[in-house]
Amino acid sequence: MPRGDRWANVFEDGERLIVIAGTKETAARMGRELARLRGVRHIVHERDDLTADAARSHDLIHG
């Protein structure tokens, strides 16, 4: 999910940061691998899909 000018992988609660990267592609690659290792699904958000409030309540990794 977008975090300022970077991209982050966060848990479903939107509070616990897993990893942050400079590009969407890098964050997505790391997120896919982390999700695979944890046995959870991985969701990639588009920057314009989220408002500031929605960004806090969505994530890349769901358990």
C-alpha positions in Angstrom: 0.0 0.0 0.0 1.2 3.5 -0.6 2.8 5.3 2.3 3.9 8.8 1.3 6.3 8.5 -1.6 7.1 4.8 -0.7 5.3 1.5 -0.7 4.7 -0.6 2.5 3.6 -4.1 3.4 1.5 -4.0 6.5 -0.6 -6.5 8.4 -4.4 -6.4 8.2 -4.8 -4.1 11.2 -2.9 -1.4 9.1 -0.7 -0.6 12.1 2.0 -3.2 12.1 4.5 -2.4 9.4 6.3 -5.4 7.9 8.6 -3.8 5.3 8.7 -0.6 3.3 10.3 -0.1 -0.1 11.1 2.7 -2.5 9.0 1.2 -5.4 5.7 -0.6 -5.7 7.4 -3.4 -7.6 10.0 -4.0 -4.9 7.3 -3.9 -2.1 5.1 -6.2 -4.1 7.9 -8.7 -4.6 8.8 -8.7 -0.9 5.2 -8.9 0.1 4.5 -11.9 -2.1 7.4 -13.8 -0.6 6.5 -12.9 3.0 2.9 -13.9 2.3 4.0 -17.2 0.8 6.2 -17.9 3.8 3.4 -17.1 6.2 0.7 -18.9 4.2 -1.5 -15.8 3.8 -2.8 -13.9 0.9 -1.2 -10.8 -0.6 -3.1 -7.8 -1.9 -1.5 -5.0 -3.9 -3.3 -1.6 -3.8 -3.1 1.0 -6.4 -2.1 4.5 -5.1 -5.3 6.1 -6.3 -7.5 3.3 -4.9 -7.1 4.6 -1.4 -8.1 7.7 0.5 -6.1 8.6 3.6 -8.7 6.9 5.9 -8.9 3.8 3.7 -5.1 3.5 3.6 -5.0 3.1 7.4 -7.6 0.3 7.3 -6.3 -1.8 4.4 -3.1 -3.8 3.9 -1.1 -6.0 1.7 -1.1 -9.1 3.8 -4.2 -10.8 5.2 -4.1 -13.7 7.6 
